[in-house]
């Protein structure tokens, strides 16, 4: 069943969706955020390359901004393609609504 159909038909909102589940094991990293911030600092100062590139950050920002817009407008929000004209319009709409809410 497609996710959209599931949301439209299901009444068990907190039930586990049927499917195949896999446990993911991640490496343990000591002070991961410190390493990300240090690598960013190093790149800004010409002393290395950042671990986290800007395009990944833009994806997270788009999702975060879409969540805010959705909650403010009480409707579903389409997340635009990065680098498209729709992304610029999306961010302008977010900034406009943010300004309205903070004034």
Secondary structure in CASP SS format (residue, H / E / C, confidence):
PFRMAT SS
TARGET T0000
AUTHOR 0000-0000-0000
METHOD secondary structure of the structure
MODEL  1
X C 1.00
X C 1.00
X H 1.00
X H 1.00
X H 1.00
X H 1.00
X H 1.00
X H 1.00
X H 1.00
X C 1.00
X C 1.00
X C 1.00
X C 1.00
X C 1.00
X C 1.00
X C 1.00
X C 1.00
X C 1.00
X C 1.00
X C 1.00
X C 1.00
X C 1.00
X C 1.00
X C 1.00
X C 1.00
X C 1.00
X C 1.00
X C 1.00
X C 1.00
X C 1.00
X C 1.00
X H 1.00
X H 1.00
X H 1.00
X H 1.00
X H 1.00
X H 1.00
X H 1.00
X H 1.00
X H 1.00
X H 1.00
X H 1.00
X H 1.00
X H 1.00
X C 1.00
X C 1.00
X C 1.00
X C 1.00
X C 1.00
X C 1.00
X C 1.00
X C 1.00
X C 1.00
X H 1.00
X H 1.00
X H 1.00
X H 1.00
X H 1.00
X H 1.00
X H 1.00
X H 1.00
X H 1.00
X H 1.00
X H 1.00
X H 1.00
X H 1.00
X H 1.00
X H 1.00
X H 1.00
X H 1.00
X H 1.00
X H 1.00
X H 1.00
X C 1.00
X C 1.00
X C 1.00
X C 1.00
X C 1.00
X C 1.00
X C 1.00
X C 1.00
X C 1.00
X C 1.00
X C 1.00
X H 1.00
X H 1.00
X H 1.00
X H 1.00
X H 1.00
X H 1.00
X H 1.00
X H 1.00
X H 1.00
X H 1.00
X H 1.00
X H 1.00
X H 1.00
X H 1.00
X H 1.00
X H 1.00
X H 1.00
X H 1.00
X C 1.00
END
